[in-house]
């Protein structure tokens, strides 16, 4: 591994450029979320998910045509691991009753078996009602807001309110860009991705806390130097730890992405994006916000307790 202990990067020299790029990417993510929205998974929208296996390699386009002829709308057909395994996602059908939608998986497999040249085996059939999906959406959003609120309170008590603002802005930055990427690329957003977002908040916060702790320590220890120099020193001192932690975490996540299968793919992708962005934001967003808010040594000075001088023995 390359030794970076003696390297001194001037991170804050490019803070305005980094801040401008980040603001642009966050704005693009918000526009995408408003215009395109997320590709909600069945956990949130409700509907049926059917996994089937064919004896011979299957053609997804042919299966789509078969479902169209059977009168099903809004279906998504894709390979699921191999060219013989097919995953069918189907939203609730308006012409069917709630009870009929609950057995939609059985209807789909029956339709495919009628026109298939080879035997079709049902691997999995799941149904999520729209009411449950709406409840999960609301609870997921409240969970994210609650996490951000608790972070703001914790960092404000642990450090100082300027650190709290920087930490929450960094977390908002990480979550919005991750959501924006899922919106633009049109990846499914389900409960596993929501779990990844919550994990990203925890990971990014941990990285930001480590950097903030070193910044606070150096503001109290270093006698000379302006805030920009002290923040640069702190970032360089924690850079090795940040890179090693991110690298080892990404190794595990790429292993999950490659070997974990389709069910955990969204979770792995969401965390990979979040870890990369979180590593960047702990340097160029959280620390950058301290400069924007005008952090100074007076903000972090250790308060002197009243009456301390009176308690000291008099010297004659």
Number of C-alpha atoms within 10 A of each C-alpha: 4 5 7 12 11 8 10 13 13 15 19 19 12 11 19 13 12 19 16 11 12 18 13 12 17 21 16 17 24 18 15 18 19 12 11 13 17 21 18 18 20 24 22 23 21 21 24 26 22 21 21 19 20 18 12 13 13 18 14 19 11 12 19 18 12 18 19 13 11 13 10 18 15 12 17 13 20 18 17 17 11 11 15 17 21 24 20 23 20 23 23 26 18 10 10 11 10 14 8 14 23 18 14 24 24 16 13 20 18 13 16 17 14 11 10 14 11 12 13 19 14 16 12 12 18 16 20 19 19 18 12 13 19 15 12 17 19 11 12 17 12 12 14 16 12 12 16 20 12 12 19 19 14 14 22 16 11 12 16 16 16 19 27 24 20 26 31 24 18 28 29 16 22 29 24 20 22 24 25 25 19 24 24 18 10 14 17 16 21 20 19 19 24 20 15 21 23 19 17 25 24 16 20 24 22 15 22 27 20 16 25 28 14 17 24 20 14 18 23 14 11 12 10 9 10 12 18 19 15 21 28 19 20 22 26 22 19 18 20 14 14 20 12 12 14 17 14 10 15 18 12 12 21 16 11 16 19 12 11 14 12 13 11 15 19 23 24 23 20 25 27 23 21 26 25 16 20 29 21 17 26 27 27 22 26 27 28 23 22 21 18 12 12 10 19 14 16 10 15 16 11 9 7 8 7 8 8 8 10 8 8 8 7 7 4 3
